[in-house]
C-alpha cells in the first residue's frame, strides 16, 4: 500500500511539473508572440495587401502597355516600405524565341542598377532555353503556361518589376505582382538579388570556372544551372557531373567544398533522371544522341541554411583534383588525347544565383548575349566530322 501511495505521489508531482511548464510556455508566448509555425494564423492589422497588373490590355485595363517587340514594360511600380510576395508571369510562345528573349529586371529604391537581371526561363529554372518539364518547388514554379516566384522581396522605398522583350516579335503577356505594404522598414532586411551568367569553355583536366562572385554583406539562397554539350565523350554528363564546387567566403578559400557538382545539388552518381523536390530538382535531363547536344537543367535552394558572407562570396567549379578520373583509361584515351584539338570538349554553362544583400543594387550584371546566341542550343559547338568521333 505504501508503494502505491508513493507512485501516486510521484505521478501527481510529474503532472504538476507538466502544468507549470505549459503555463510558462503560454506566458512566454503572450510576451514574445506566436511561434513561427503559427504565423499563417496570426491576424495582422498593420499590413495592407497590394496588387499590380501588367501586360494584358485587352480586358478591363486597356491602358496597360503590351510586351511588344523591343519594348520594356513595368509590371509593378510600388511605393514602400513593403515586400513583394508573389510574381506571376506568362510563359510566352514559341518558347524557343521568348524563353531567353524576354528578360526579367527588378529594381529597388531607385538604385542605379537592377538587383535582378536574367532571361526569364533561366530565372525560373526552365533550363536550356525553356525546355524543362513543368515543376513546382518552394520558391519557383514552372506551372502550365506560367512562371511563379515566391521569394520574399522586401524594399524600403520603391520596387519596380520590369519585363524586357529583346526579340523582334510581339509577345502576348499577362503578369501580376502580389505584395504587402508595411508600416515601417526593418534595417535588418536584405534586398533580393539574382544574376545570370553564361560561359562556354573546354572541359579538360585543368578546367576551372568562376560562376559567381558578389561583394558586400548578405547570404546566398539558391542556384540554377543549365548545361549543354555536344562532345560525344561527355554523353550522359560523364565528367560534367564531377568538379569540386569551391565556395570562398570572406577571403576563406574553400569555406565550403562540395566534391562533385551533382552532390552540390544534393544528388549522387551523376544526373540520371528527372526529379523535382521542394528544395532541389532536375527538370530537364537529356543524355544526348549523335547530332544533338546533351542538355541538363538543375536547381537547388539553400534557404534552410543560407551561405552567409560579410564581405564577399564566390563560387567556382574546379576539375583539377579529379585524380581518379584523370587516371582512368577512358579519360586518358578521350579528353586527355583530345586536349590538343581546339574543337573538342566544349561545354556550355548558364547559371543563375539568388541571394540577399544589404544594398538595394550595385551588382555589376554582365551584358547578355545577343538574342540569337541566347536561343542557341549551346555556344561554341564542337565542329568535327562524324567519322572522327570517338
C-alpha positions as a LaTeX table, in Angstrom:
\begin{tabular}{lrrr}
\hline
Residue & $x$ (\AA) & $y$ (\AA) & $z$ (\AA) \\
\hline
Unk1 & 0.00 & 0.00 & 0.00 \\
Unk2 & 2.86 & 2.35 & 0.84 \\
Unk3 & 4.40 & 1.67 & $-2.57$ \\
Unk4 & 1.10 & 2.56 & $-4.26$ \\
Unk5 & 0.84 & 5.82 & $-2.30$ \\
Unk6 & 4.40 & 6.69 & $-3.29$ \\
Unk7 & 3.66 & 6.02 & $-7.00$ \\
Unk8 & 0.55 & 8.20 & $-6.91$ \\
Unk9 & 2.54 & 10.97 & $-5.21$ \\
Unk10 & 5.24 & 10.81 & $-7.92$ \\
Unk11 & 2.64 & 10.84 & $-10.69$ \\
Unk12 & 1.00 & 13.90 & $-9.16$ \\
Unk13 & 4.34 & 15.66 & $-8.99$ \\
Unk14 & 5.03 & 14.92 & $-12.65$ \\
Unk15 & 1.58 & 16.22 & $-13.60$ \\
Unk16 & 2.17 & 19.42 & $-11.62$ \\
Unk17 & 5.54 & 19.93 & $-13.35$ \\
Unk18 & 3.80 & 19.46 & $-16.72$ \\
Unk19 & 1.12 & 22.02 & $-15.85$ \\
Unk20 & 3.72 & 24.54 & $-14.70$ \\
Unk21 & 5.77 & 24.03 & $-17.89$ \\
Unk22 & 2.69 & 24.56 & $-20.06$ \\
Unk23 & 1.80 & 27.70 & $-18.13$ \\
Unk24 & 5.34 & 29.04 & $-18.53$ \\
Unk25 & 5.15 & 28.37 & $-22.28$ \\
Unk26 & 1.83 & 30.24 & $-22.57$ \\
Unk27 & 3.25 & 33.19 & $-20.63$ \\
Unk28 & 6.29 & 33.27 & $-22.91$ \\
Unk29 & 4.09 & 33.17 & $-26.00$ \\
Unk30 & 1.96 & 36.02 & $-24.69$ \\
Unk31 & 5.08 & 38.13 & $-24.27$ \\
Unk32 & 7.04 & 37.14 & $-27.37$ \\
Unk33 & 4.27 & 36.35 & $-29.86$ \\
Unk34 & 3.43 & 33.04 & $-31.51$ \\
Unk35 & 5.98 & 30.54 & $-32.74$ \\
Unk36 & 6.93 & 30.91 & $-36.42$ \\
Unk37 & 4.78 & 27.92 & $-37.35$ \\
Unk38 & 1.71 & 29.87 & $-36.23$ \\
Unk39 & 2.44 & 32.85 & $-38.48$ \\
Unk40 & $-0.23$ & 31.99 & $-41.05$ \\
Unk41 & $-2.91$ & 32.17 & $-38.38$ \\
Unk42 & $-1.67$ & 35.46 & $-36.89$ \\
Unk43 & $-4.09$ & 38.35 & $-37.53$ \\
Unk44 & $-2.15$ & 41.42 & $-38.74$ \\
Unk45 & $-3.92$ & 44.78 & $-38.95$ \\
Unk46 & $-0.66$ & 46.65 & $-39.64$ \\
Unk47 & $-0.19$ & 45.17 & $-43.13$ \\
Unk48 & $-2.01$ & 46.02 & $-46.35$ \\
Unk49 & $-2.28$ & 43.66 & $-49.33$ \\
Unk50 & $-1.39$ & 45.18 & $-52.70$ \\
Unk51 & $-1.76$ & 44.05 & $-56.32$ \\
Unk52 & $-0.48$ & 45.21 & $-59.70$ \\
Unk53 & $-1.38$ & 44.05 & $-63.23$ \\
Unk54 & 0.80 & 44.27 & $-66.31$ \\
Unk55 & 0.90 & 43.43 & $-69.99$ \\
Unk56 & $-2.73$ & 42.49 & $-70.71$ \\
Unk57 & $-4.54$ & 45.44 & $-72.36$ \\
Unk58 & $-7.49$ & 43.62 & $-73.98$ \\
Unk59 & $-9.59$ & 43.37 & $-70.82$ \\
Unk60 & $-10.50$ & 45.74 & $-68.00$ \\
Unk61 & $-7.32$ & 47.84 & $-68.31$ \\
Unk62 & $-6.78$ & 48.95 & $-71.94$ \\
Unk63 & $-4.11$ & 51.39 & $-70.78$ \\
Unk64 & $-1.66$ & 48.64 & $-69.84$ \\
Unk65 & 1.40 & 48.60 & $-72.06$ \\
Unk66 & 1.74 & 45.34 & $-74.06$ \\
Unk67 & 5.01 & 43.46 & $-74.39$ \\
Unk68 & 5.76 & 44.38 & $-77.97$ \\
Unk69 & 8.97 & 43.67 & $-79.86$ \\
Unk70 & 11.86 & 45.61 & $-78.33$ \\
Unk71 & 9.65 & 47.02 & $-75.55$ \\
Unk72 & 10.16 & 47.38 & $-71.80$ \\
Unk73 & 7.02 & 47.25 & $-69.69$ \\
Unk74 & 6.56 & 47.93 & $-65.97$ \\
Unk75 & 4.51 & 45.18 & $-64.38$ \\
Unk76 & 4.59 & 46.88 & $-60.97$ \\
Unk77 & 5.87 & 50.18 & $-59.57$ \\
Unk78 & 5.37 & 50.01 & $-55.81$ \\
Unk79 & 5.80 & 52.55 & $-53.01$ \\
Unk80 & 7.27 & 51.17 & $-49.79$ \\
Unk81 & 8.05 & 50.12 & $-47.27$ \\
Unk82 & 6.75 & 46.72 & $-48.25$ \\
Unk83 & 7.58 & 43.29 & $-49.62$ \\
Unk84 & 6.80 & 41.50 & $-52.87$ \\
Unk85 & 5.32 & 38.11 & $-52.03$ \\
Unk86 & 4.44 & 36.59 & $-55.41$ \\
Unk87 & 5.23 & 37.30 & $-59.06$ \\
Unk88 & 3.15 & 35.60 & $-61.78$ \\
Unk89 & 4.43 & 35.80 & $-65.37$ \\
Unk90 & 3.29 & 34.37 & $-68.69$ \\
Unk91 & 5.35 & 31.66 & $-70.38$ \\
Unk92 & 5.44 & 33.05 & $-73.89$ \\
Unk93 & 5.12 & 31.01 & $-77.07$ \\
Unk94 & 7.06 & 29.96 & $-79.01$ \\
Unk95 & 9.39 & 29.12 & $-76.14$ \\
Unk96 & 12.46 & 28.82 & $-78.36$ \\
Unk97 & 12.08 & 32.53 & $-79.23$ \\
Unk98 & 10.90 & 34.11 & $-75.99$ \\
Unk99 & 12.23 & 31.89 & $-73.15$ \\
Unk100 & 15.58 & 33.68 & $-73.15$ \\
Unk101 & 14.45 & 36.55 & $-75.36$ \\
Unk102 & 12.36 & 38.10 & $-72.56$ \\
Unk103 & 14.36 & 39.44 & $-69.61$ \\
Unk104 & 13.22 & 39.96 & $-66.01$ \\
Unk105 & 14.52 & 43.03 & $-64.17$ \\
Unk106 & 13.70 & 44.02 & $-60.57$ \\
Unk107 & 14.82 & 47.39 & $-59.22$ \\
Unk108 & 14.76 & 48.55 & $-55.59$ \\
Unk109 & 14.83 & 52.01 & $-54.01$ \\
Unk110 & 15.92 & 53.83 & $-57.21$ \\
Unk111 & 19.30 & 52.07 & $-57.21$ \\
Unk112 & 21.36 & 52.79 & $-60.36$ \\
Unk113 & 21.30 & 49.12 & $-61.43$ \\
Unk114 & 18.74 & 46.32 & $-61.13$ \\
Unk115 & 19.10 & 43.83 & $-58.30$ \\
Unk116 & 17.68 & 41.13 & $-60.60$ \\
Unk117 & 18.51 & 40.71 & $-64.27$ \\
Unk118 & 18.06 & 37.36 & $-66.00$ \\
Unk119 & 16.45 & 35.78 & $-69.03$ \\
Unk120 & 13.02 & 34.72 & $-67.89$ \\
Unk121 & 13.42 & 30.97 & $-68.39$ \\
Unk122 & 16.73 & 30.73 & $-66.53$ \\
Unk123 & 15.42 & 32.67 & $-63.53$ \\
Unk124 & 12.59 & 30.15 & $-63.19$ \\
Unk125 & 14.74 & 27.04 & $-63.64$ \\
Unk126 & 13.30 & 26.41 & $-67.12$ \\
Unk127 & 16.67 & 25.35 & $-68.44$ \\
Unk128 & 18.23 & 25.21 & $-71.88$ \\
Unk129 & 16.02 & 27.91 & $-73.38$ \\
Unk130 & 12.67 & 26.88 & $-71.96$ \\
Unk131 & 12.78 & 23.11 & $-72.40$ \\
Unk132 & 12.37 & 21.94 & $-68.81$ \\
Unk133 & 9.34 & 19.97 & $-67.65$ \\
Unk134 & 6.64 & 21.61 & $-65.54$ \\
Unk135 & 7.51 & 21.52 & $-61.85$ \\
Unk136 & 6.69 & 23.12 & $-58.51$ \\
Unk137 & 9.27 & 23.87 & $-55.81$ \\
Unk138 & 9.01 & 26.04 & $-52.73$ \\
Unk139 & 10.41 & 29.23 & $-54.28$ \\
Unk140 & 9.97 & 28.95 & $-58.06$ \\
Unk141 & 7.45 & 27.18 & $-60.25$ \\
Unk142 & 7.06 & 26.29 & $-63.92$ \\
Unk143 & 3.30 & 25.89 & $-63.95$ \\
Unk144 & 1.30 & 25.07 & $-67.09$ \\
Unk145 & 1.59 & 28.22 & $-69.21$ \\
Unk146 & 3.12 & 30.39 & $-66.48$ \\
Unk147 & 6.03 & 31.06 & $-64.13$ \\
Unk148 & 5.59 & 31.81 & $-60.42$ \\
Unk149 & 8.12 & 33.22 & $-57.94$ \\
Unk150 & 7.67 & 33.05 & $-54.16$ \\
Unk151 & 10.92 & 34.65 & $-52.97$ \\
Unk152 & 10.00 & 37.36 & $-50.47$ \\
Unk153 & 11.47 & 40.69 & $-51.64$ \\
Unk154 & 11.44 & 43.47 & $-49.02$ \\
Unk155 & 12.03 & 47.07 & $-50.08$ \\
Unk156 & 12.30 & 50.33 & $-48.16$ \\
Unk157 & 11.07 & 53.00 & $-50.59$ \\
Unk158 & 10.28 & 51.61 & $-54.04$ \\
Unk159 & 10.22 & 48.40 & $-56.10$ \\
Unk160 & 9.80 & 48.02 & $-59.86$ \\
Unk161 & 9.23 & 44.74 & $-61.71$ \\
Unk162 & 10.10 & 45.14 & $-65.40$ \\
Unk163 & 9.90 & 42.85 & $-68.42$ \\
Unk164 & 12.10 & 43.47 & $-71.46$ \\
Unk165 & 11.36 & 41.91 & $-74.84$ \\
Unk166 & 14.68 & 41.69 & $-76.70$ \\
Unk167 & 13.16 & 39.87 & $-79.68$ \\
Unk168 & 11.77 & 41.23 & $-82.95$ \\
Unk169 & 8.28 & 39.83 & $-82.30$ \\
Unk170 & 5.40 & 40.94 & $-80.09$ \\
Unk171 & 4.69 & 38.71 & $-77.09$ \\
Unk172 & 1.24 & 38.09 & $-75.60$ \\
Unk173 & 1.72 & 38.72 & $-71.89$ \\
Unk174 & $-0.27$ & 38.80 & $-68.67$ \\
Unk175 & 1.69 & 39.30 & $-65.49$ \\
Unk176 & 0.88 & 40.45 & $-61.98$ \\
Unk177 & 2.58 & 41.12 & $-58.63$ \\
Unk178 & 1.11 & 40.47 & $-55.17$ \\
Unk179 & 2.72 & 42.38 & $-52.32$ \\
Unk180 & 2.28 & 43.79 & $-48.82$ \\
Unk181 & 2.76 & 47.35 & $-47.61$ \\
Unk182 & 4.34 & 47.59 & $-44.14$ \\
Unk183 & 4.13 & 50.44 & $-41.62$ \\
Unk184 & 7.91 & 50.60 & $-41.19$ \\
Unk185 & 11.20 & 49.38 & $-42.67$ \\
Unk186 & 13.31 & 46.93 & $-40.70$ \\
Unk187 & 17.00 & 47.66 & $-41.33$ \\
Unk188 & 17.88 & 44.00 & $-40.83$ \\
Unk189 & 16.25 & 43.05 & $-44.13$ \\
Unk190 & 18.34 & 42.32 & $-47.19$ \\
Unk191 & 17.36 & 43.07 & $-50.77$ \\
Unk192 & 16.76 & 40.12 & $-53.06$ \\
Unk193 & 19.21 & 39.71 & $-55.96$ \\
Unk194 & 19.57 & 37.32 & $-58.89$ \\
Unk195 & 22.22 & 37.31 & $-61.61$ \\
Unk196 & 22.67 & 35.30 & $-64.82$ \\
Unk197 & 25.99 & 34.29 & $-66.30$ \\
Unk198 & 26.71 & 32.06 & $-69.30$ \\
Unk199 & 30.06 & 30.59 & $-70.30$ \\
Unk200 & 31.34 & 28.22 & $-72.99$ \\
Unk201 & 34.66 & 26.60 & $-72.14$ \\
Unk202 & 36.70 & 23.47 & $-72.77$ \\
Unk203 & 36.22 & 20.92 & $-70.04$ \\
Unk204 & 39.73 & 19.50 & $-69.72$ \\
Unk205 & 41.64 & 18.13 & $-66.75$ \\
Unk206 & 42.76 & 21.61 & $-65.63$ \\
Unk207 & 39.40 & 23.38 & $-66.17$ \\
Unk208 & 38.40 & 25.92 & $-63.52$ \\
Unk209 & 35.36 & 28.18 & $-63.97$ \\
Unk210 & 34.22 & 31.05 & $-61.78$ \\
Unk211 & 30.40 & 31.03 & $-61.93$ \\
Unk212 & 29.55 & 33.74 & $-59.40$ \\
Unk213 & 31.10 & 36.45 & $-57.27$ \\
Unk214 & 29.48 & 39.05 & $-55.01$ \\
Unk215 & 30.84 & 41.69 & $-52.67$ \\
Unk216 & 29.03 & 43.16 & $-49.68$ \\
Unk217 & 27.10 & 41.63 & $-46.81$ \\
Unk218 & 24.36 & 39.07 & $-47.26$ \\
Unk219 & 23.60 & 35.41 & $-47.83$ \\
Unk220 & 23.25 & 33.08 & $-50.80$ \\
Unk221 & 19.92 & 31.24 & $-51.02$ \\
Unk222 & 19.97 & 29.32 & $-54.30$ \\
Unk223 & 21.45 & 28.35 & $-57.68$ \\
Unk224 & 20.21 & 27.25 & $-61.08$ \\
Unk225 & 22.44 & 25.67 & $-63.73$ \\
Unk226 & 21.77 & 24.74 & $-67.36$ \\
Unk227 & 24.42 & 22.65 & $-69.13$ \\
Unk228 & 24.69 & 21.70 & $-72.80$ \\
Unk229 & 27.44 & 19.81 & $-74.61$ \\
Unk230 & 27.72 & 18.02 & $-77.93$ \\
Unk231 & 31.05 & 16.40 & $-77.04$ \\
Unk232 & 30.46 & 12.63 & $-77.53$ \\
Unk233 & 32.84 & 11.86 & $-74.67$ \\
Unk234 & 30.50 & 13.71 & $-72.29$ \\
Unk235 & 27.23 & 12.00 & $-73.28$ \\
Unk236 & 25.38 & 11.08 & $-70.13$ \\
Unk237 & 27.20 & 14.03 & $-68.48$ \\
Unk238 & 30.33 & 11.99 & $-67.89$ \\
Unk239 & 32.91 & 14.32 & $-66.30$ \\
Unk240 & 30.31 & 17.13 & $-66.27$ \\
Unk241 & 28.97 & 15.64 & $-63.03$ \\
Unk242 & 32.42 & 15.94 & $-61.48$ \\
Unk243 & 34.27 & 19.09 & $-60.46$ \\
Unk244 & 34.84 & 20.34 & $-56.94$ \\
Unk245 & 32.43 & 23.17 & $-56.16$ \\
Unk246 & 34.58 & 25.56 & $-54.16$ \\
Unk247 & 32.87 & 28.37 & $-52.24$ \\
Unk248 & 35.10 & 31.14 & $-50.91$ \\
Unk249 & 33.59 & 33.23 & $-48.09$ \\
Unk250 & 35.15 & 36.50 & $-46.86$ \\
Unk251 & 38.53 & 35.51 & $-48.24$ \\
Unk252 & 38.47 & 31.96 & $-46.83$ \\
Unk253 & 39.18 & 29.67 & $-49.77$ \\
Unk254 & 37.05 & 26.51 & $-49.87$ \\
Unk255 & 34.95 & 27.51 & $-46.89$ \\
Unk256 & 32.53 & 25.05 & $-48.48$ \\
Unk257 & 33.99 & 22.39 & $-50.78$ \\
Unk258 & 31.48 & 20.06 & $-52.45$ \\
Unk259 & 33.38 & 17.12 & $-54.00$ \\
Unk260 & 31.18 & 16.76 & $-57.06$ \\
Unk261 & 28.76 & 19.02 & $-58.91$ \\
Unk262 & 25.84 & 16.60 & $-58.60$ \\
Unk263 & 26.43 & 16.35 & $-54.85$ \\
Unk264 & 26.37 & 20.14 & $-54.52$ \\
Unk265 & 22.83 & 19.94 & $-55.93$ \\
Unk266 & 22.02 & 17.14 & $-53.39$ \\
Unk267 & 22.19 & 14.23 & $-55.91$ \\
Unk268 & 24.64 & 11.32 & $-56.24$ \\
Unk269 & 26.13 & 9.20 & $-59.02$ \\
Unk270 & 25.59 & 11.78 & $-61.73$ \\
Unk271 & 22.49 & 13.19 & $-63.38$ \\
Unk272 & 20.39 & 10.14 & $-64.19$ \\
Unk273 & 16.72 & 11.02 & $-64.42$ \\
Unk274 & 14.31 & 13.89 & $-63.95$ \\
Unk275 & 13.34 & 14.68 & $-60.37$ \\
Unk276 & 11.90 & 17.71 & $-58.58$ \\
Unk277 & 11.66 & 18.18 & $-54.84$ \\
Unk278 & 10.85 & 21.14 & $-52.63$ \\
Unk279 & 14.43 & 22.40 & $-52.47$ \\
Unk280 & 16.26 & 20.76 & $-55.40$ \\
Unk281 & 15.43 & 19.35 & $-58.79$ \\
Unk282 & 16.43 & 18.19 & $-62.28$ \\
Unk283 & 13.52 & 19.25 & $-64.52$ \\
Unk284 & 15.50 & 18.51 & $-67.71$ \\
Unk285 & 17.82 & 15.53 & $-68.26$ \\
Unk286 & 18.66 & 14.56 & $-71.85$ \\
Unk287 & 21.86 & 12.47 & $-72.08$ \\
Unk288 & 22.37 & 13.35 & $-75.75$ \\
Unk289 & 22.49 & 11.47 & $-79.03$ \\
Unk290 & 24.55 & 11.76 & $-82.23$ \\
Unk291 & 23.88 & 15.17 & $-83.74$ \\
Unk292 & 22.11 & 16.60 & $-80.66$ \\
Unk293 & 23.61 & 18.16 & $-77.52$ \\
Unk294 & 23.19 & 16.62 & $-74.12$ \\
Unk295 & 21.06 & 19.01 & $-72.07$ \\
Unk296 & 20.67 & 19.37 & $-68.32$ \\
Unk297 & 18.82 & 21.78 & $-66.02$ \\
Unk298 & 19.24 & 21.60 & $-62.24$ \\
Unk299 & 18.50 & 23.83 & $-59.25$ \\
Unk300 & 18.97 & 23.93 & $-55.52$ \\
Unk301 & 17.84 & 26.33 & $-52.82$ \\
Unk302 & 19.87 & 26.96 & $-49.67$ \\
Unk303 & 17.01 & 28.59 & $-47.78$ \\
Unk304 & 17.22 & 26.07 & $-44.94$ \\
Unk305 & 20.84 & 27.06 & $-44.33$ \\
Unk306 & 21.86 & 30.17 & $-46.32$ \\
Unk307 & 25.54 & 30.65 & $-47.08$ \\
Unk308 & 26.31 & 33.87 & $-45.21$ \\
Unk309 & 29.04 & 36.36 & $-46.04$ \\
Unk310 & 30.18 & 39.65 & $-44.52$ \\
Unk311 & 32.45 & 40.92 & $-47.29$ \\
Unk312 & 32.46 & 38.58 & $-50.29$ \\
Unk313 & 31.41 & 35.24 & $-51.70$ \\
Unk314 & 32.49 & 33.39 & $-54.85$ \\
Unk315 & 31.55 & 30.04 & $-56.39$ \\
Unk316 & 33.98 & 28.14 & $-58.60$ \\
Unk317 & 33.96 & 24.66 & $-60.19$ \\
Unk318 & 37.42 & 23.12 & $-60.48$ \\
Unk319 & 38.25 & 19.79 & $-62.15$ \\
Unk320 & 42.00 & 19.61 & $-61.43$ \\
Unk321 & 41.63 & 17.41 & $-58.33$ \\
Unk322 & 39.66 & 14.62 & $-60.05$ \\
Unk323 & 42.64 & 12.26 & $-59.94$ \\
Unk324 & 40.57 & 9.08 & $-60.08$ \\
Unk325 & 39.03 & 10.30 & $-63.35$ \\
Unk326 & 42.30 & 11.57 & $-64.82$ \\
Unk327 & 43.94 & 8.18 & $-64.30$ \\
Unk328 & 41.10 & 6.19 & $-65.82$ \\
Unk329 & 41.83 & 4.60 & $-69.22$ \\
Unk330 & 38.68 & 6.08 & $-70.76$ \\
Unk331 & 39.57 & 9.64 & $-69.84$ \\
Unk332 & 43.23 & 9.25 & $-70.79$ \\
Unk333 & 42.19 & 7.94 & $-74.20$ \\
Unk334 & 39.43 & 10.53 & $-74.55$ \\
Unk335 & 39.72 & 14.04 & $-73.16$ \\
Unk336 & 43.42 & 13.60 & $-72.43$ \\
Unk337 & 44.12 & 12.68 & $-76.02$ \\
Unk338 & 41.79 & 15.39 & $-77.36$ \\
Unk339 & 43.35 & 18.25 & $-75.39$ \\
Unk340 & 45.38 & 19.33 & $-78.43$ \\
Unk341 & 42.27 & 19.57 & $-80.64$ \\
Unk342 & 40.78 & 23.05 & $-80.05$ \\
Unk343 & 37.39 & 22.00 & $-81.44$ \\
Unk344 & 36.79 & 19.25 & $-78.87$ \\
Unk345 & 35.50 & 19.01 & $-75.28$ \\
Unk346 & 33.33 & 22.14 & $-75.28$ \\
Unk347 & 30.58 & 22.68 & $-72.70$ \\
Unk348 & 28.06 & 25.49 & $-72.20$ \\
Unk349 & 27.18 & 26.54 & $-68.63$ \\
Unk350 & 24.38 & 29.06 & $-67.92$ \\
Unk351 & 23.92 & 29.83 & $-64.21$ \\
Unk352 & 21.60 & 31.95 & $-62.09$ \\
Unk353 & 22.49 & 32.69 & $-58.46$ \\
Unk354 & 19.94 & 34.01 & $-55.94$ \\
Unk355 & 20.97 & 35.93 & $-52.83$ \\
Unk356 & 20.07 & 38.70 & $-50.37$ \\
Unk357 & 22.31 & 41.69 & $-49.77$ \\
Unk358 & 22.16 & 44.86 & $-47.70$ \\
Unk359 & 22.47 & 47.16 & $-50.69$ \\
Unk360 & 19.42 & 47.62 & $-52.97$ \\
Unk361 & 21.57 & 47.48 & $-56.12$ \\
Unk362 & 25.07 & 48.00 & $-57.36$ \\
Unk363 & 25.80 & 44.47 & $-58.55$ \\
Unk364 & 27.55 & 44.62 & $-61.94$ \\
Unk365 & 25.43 & 42.33 & $-64.12$ \\
Unk366 & 27.13 & 41.01 & $-67.23$ \\
Unk367 & 25.73 & 42.14 & $-70.57$ \\
Unk368 & 23.54 & 39.45 & $-72.10$ \\
Unk369 & 24.39 & 37.74 & $-75.37$ \\
Unk370 & 22.51 & 38.75 & $-78.49$ \\
Unk371 & 19.04 & 37.12 & $-78.62$ \\
Unk372 & 20.13 & 34.77 & $-81.41$ \\
Unk373 & 23.03 & 33.49 & $-79.27$ \\
Unk374 & 20.74 & 33.08 & $-76.27$ \\
Unk375 & 18.49 & 30.83 & $-78.34$ \\
Unk376 & 21.40 & 28.64 & $-79.46$ \\
Unk377 & 21.30 & 25.11 & $-78.06$ \\
Unk378 & 24.90 & 25.63 & $-76.99$ \\
Unk379 & 27.66 & 28.15 & $-77.52$ \\
Unk380 & 30.76 & 27.15 & $-79.49$ \\
Unk381 & 29.70 & 23.65 & $-80.50$ \\
Unk382 & 32.27 & 21.04 & $-81.44$ \\
Unk383 & 32.95 & 21.05 & $-85.17$ \\
Unk384 & 34.42 & 17.82 & $-86.49$ \\
Unk385 & 33.31 & 15.07 & $-88.91$ \\
Unk386 & 31.25 & 12.22 & $-87.59$ \\
Unk387 & 33.91 & 9.69 & $-88.57$ \\
Unk388 & 36.34 & 11.38 & $-86.14$ \\
Unk389 & 34.07 & 10.97 & $-83.17$ \\
Unk390 & 35.25 & 8.50 & $-80.53$ \\
\hline
\end{tabular}
